[in-house]
Amino acid sequence: MPERAMFSRWDPLNPTNILAAVLLLFAFGVYHRPYLPLLYPSYSAFDDLMPWAWWGWSALLIALLLLFTPRYSGWRMLAHALCGLYLLAVAGAFGAGIGVASGVTTYTVLACVSGILFARTAVYWQSEWRWWRRLVEHPPRWLRWLAGTGEFSPRGEKGRG
C-alpha cells in the first residue's frame, strides 16, 4: 500500500468520489424522472436494455460500493470493474439512442478513468501477496524470455534482467 495517499477518503477531488457522485446524480435523475425514456428519444434505448428503475438502483448500488469499500481491496476492485461496465453500458445506450454525442464521450471517458483506478487498486492489492512479490522480484525464465531480457532472450541481450 502507498504510504501516503494523494487524496483522502472523503476528498471531493478524489477520482473515486467523482465517479460515485456521477452515479448518484444519475440515480437521482432516474428516481425523479421515471418517464424519461418514454419522452426523449436519446433515453429510449435505456428502456430497451432493462427497466429504467433498474438503471437507477444499479447506479445507487455501485456508488455505495465505491464510497464505502476499503481502499486497495478486492471489493474496491469489484466496485471499479462494475462502475466501468455500467458507464460503458450507459454510453452504449446513449449511442444507440442518438448516435455519437457528448454524453457518449463523457461516459466513455469516465469508464476509462474507472479502468485506470481498477488497475491501480489491483497493483496495490496484489503487492501485499507473497507470491506476487516473488513473481515480480524473481520472474521465471519463460517470463524473462517473453519480456526480452535475461540470458535466454531472443534478442541476445545479456545482463539486462
C-alpha positions in Angstrom: 0.0 0.0 0.0 1.2 3.5 -0.6 2.5 5.2 2.5 0.6 8.4 1.8 -2.4 8.6 -0.4 -2.7 11.5 -2.8 -6.3 12.1 -1.8 -8.1 11.5 1.5 -11.1 9.2 1.5 -13.7 11.9 1.6 -11.8 14.5 -0.6 -14.2 15.8 -3.2 -11.4 15.7 -5.8 -10.8 12.0 -5.2 -11.5 10.3 -8.6 -13.4 7.5 -6.9 -15.7 10.1 -5.2 -16.2 11.9 -8.5 -17.3 8.6 -10.1 -19.6 7.9 -7.1 -21.1 11.5 -7.4 -21.8 10.9 -11.1 -23.5 7.6 -10.4 -25.5 9.2 -7.5 -26.7 12.0 -9.8 -27.7 9.5 -12.4 -29.7 7.6 -9.8 -31.3 10.8 -8.6 -32.3 11.6 -12.2 -33.8 8.2 -12.6 -35.8 8.5 -9.4 -37.2 11.9 -10.2 -37.8 11.4 -13.9 -39.4 7.9 -14.2 -40.9 8.5 -17.6 -37.7 9.9 -19.3 -37.2 7.0 -21.7 -40.8 7.5 -23.0 -40.4 11.3 -23.5 -36.9 11.6 -25.2 -35.5 9.5 -28.0 -32.0 9.8 -26.6 -33.1 7.8 -23.5 -35.3 5.3 -25.3 -32.5 2.7 -25.6 -32.2 2.5 -21.8 -35.7 1.0 -21.5 -34.9 -1.5 -24.3 -31.9 -2.9 -22.3 -33.5 -3.1 -18.9 -36.3 -1.3 -16.9 -35.5 2.3 -16.2 -35.8 1.9 -12.5 -33.1 -0.8 -12.5 -30.6 1.7 -14.0 -31.2 3.9 -11.0 -30.9 1.1 -8.5 -27.7 -0.2 -10.2 -26.1 3.2 -10.2 -27.0 3.6 -6.5 -25.6 0.3 -5.5 -22.3 0.8 -7.4 -22.0 4.4 -5.9 -22.3 3.0 -2.4 -19.8 0.3 -3.2 -17.3 2.9 -4.4 -17.9 5.1 -1.3 -17.9 2.5 1.5 -15.5 -0.3 0.4 -11.9 -0.1 1.9 -9.2 1.2 -0.4 -6.9 -1.1 -2.2 -9.1 -4.2 -1.6 -10.7 -6.8 -3.7 -14.1 -5.2 -3.0 -12.9 -1.8 -4.4 -11.6 -3.7 -7.5 -15.0 -5.2 -7.9 -16.6 -1.8 -7.5 -14.4 -0.2 -10.1 -15.0 -3.0 -12.5 -18.8 -2.8 -12.1 -18.6 1.0 -12.4 -16.6 0.8 -15.6 -19.0 -1.7 -17.1 -22.0 0.3 -16.0 -20.7 3.5 -17.5 -19.9 1.8 -20.8 -23.4 0.4 -20.9 -24.7 4.0 -20.3 -22.5 5.3 -23.1 -23.7 2.5 -25.4 -27.4 3.2 -24.5 -26.9 6.9 -25.3 -25.1 6.0 -28.5 -27.9 3.6 -29.6 -30.5 6.3 -28.8 -29.0 9.3 -30.6 -25.6 8.3 -32.0 -22.3 9.8 -31.0 -22.8 12.8 -28.7 -21.2 14.5 -25.8 -22.9 12.1 -23.4 -21.3 9.1 -25.1 -17.9 10.7 -24.9 -18.3 11.7 -21.3 -19.4 8.3 -20.0 -16.7 6.6 -22.1 -14.0 8.8 -20.5 -15.4 8.1 -17.1 -15.4 4.4 -17.8 -11.7 4.6 -18.8 -11.0 6.5 -15.5 -12.7 3.7 -13.6 -10.5 1.2 -15.5 -7.3 3.1 -14.5 -8.5 3.1 -10.9 -9.2 -0.6 -11.1 -5.6 -1.2 -12.4 -4.1 1.0 -9.6 -6.1 -0.9 -7.0 -5.0 -4.2 -8.4 -1.4 -3.3 -8.2 -1.6 -2.2 -4.6 -3.8 -5.1 -3.6 -1.6 -7.7 -5.2 1.6 -6.2 -3.9 0.6 -7.5 -0.4 0.7 -11.1 -1.6 3.9 -13.0 -1.1 3.6 -15.0 -4.4 3.1 -11.8 -6.4 6.1 -10.1 -4.8 8.2 -13.2 -5.6 7.0 -13.2 -9.2 7.9 -9.5 -9.6 11.3 -9.8 -7.9 12.3 -13.1 -9.4 10.4 -13.7 -12.6 10.6 -17.2 -14.1 12.8 -17.9 -17.1 10.0 -18.1 -19.6 8.6 -14.7 -18.5 12.1 -13.1 -18.9 12.2 -14.7 -22.3 8.8 -13.2 -23.3 9.9 -9.8 -22.0 13.1 -10.0 -24.0 15.5 -9.7 -21.0 17.9 -12.1 -19.5 20.4 -14.6 -20.8 17.9 -16.6 -22.9 16.3 -13.6 -24.6 15.5 -13.8 -28.3 17.4 -10.6 -28.8 20.5 -11.9 -27.2 20.8 -9.1 -24.7 22.6 -10.5 -21.6 22.7 -8.9 -18.3 19.6 -6.7 -18.5 17.4 -8.9 -16.5 
